[in-house]
Each structure stands twice: as structure tokens, then as C-alpha cells.
Amino acid sequence: MLKGFSWGNAFFDVNGPLLERYAQCRDAEQVTKVQDEWLRGLEREWVESRELGEEGDEWAGGNPNRRHRIDDYEEEEDENENDEENEDEEEEREDEEADTLKNRH
């Protein structure tokens, strides 16, 4: 059935162990149990690969293109916060100067 697809052979290489486990199931309840165990294992592997950071794997931390965008966005947020703080400080100085002038008159 998968011969018409260029990835047909790879499908069985990638999914073979899971398909074998499914074939051993007697009912839908067992299939669901195998599925849940498999998904938990995948999630655990994914988390561990991100925590440990596989040496030389540029994809270990996610899509490198998206990662730079997130870092740039965070830098922009930091810059905006600094700008807001500077504006607040400048407004405070202007208010103090205005109060000083009012008190002189």
C-alpha cells in the first residue's frame, strides 16, 4: 500500500516497533494503553533531549530560526522596559523641576 510513497519504507522503519506492539493487543483498551505508554515515552525523551542538550545537535533546543526570533523579541522587550523606565525617570525629574519652580514663586 505504501509503495506509491517515497517515504513508504521509512514508515515501517520508524513505526515498526509500535506497530508490533499494537499487533499483540487483544482489544481497544490494550491499544489505548500501548498508545499512552508510547506517547509518554516520546514526551520523556523530548524533555530529556532538551534538558541535556545533545552535543552537536542544533535542533535539540527547537527550531534554530524560531529560537533567534524569540531571543530578539525578548531583547526588544528588555529595551522597551528600559525605555519606559528612562521615560518615567525623566517625567519624575520634570515634575520635580516644575514643583521647585512653583515653590520659588
Secondary structure, DSSP 8 states (H G I E B T S, - for coil): -GGGSTTHHHHHHHHHHHHHHHHT--SHHHHHHHHHHHHHHHHHHHHHHHHHT-TT-TTTTS-HHHHHHHHHHHHHHHHHHHHHHHHHHHHHHHHHHHHHHHHH-
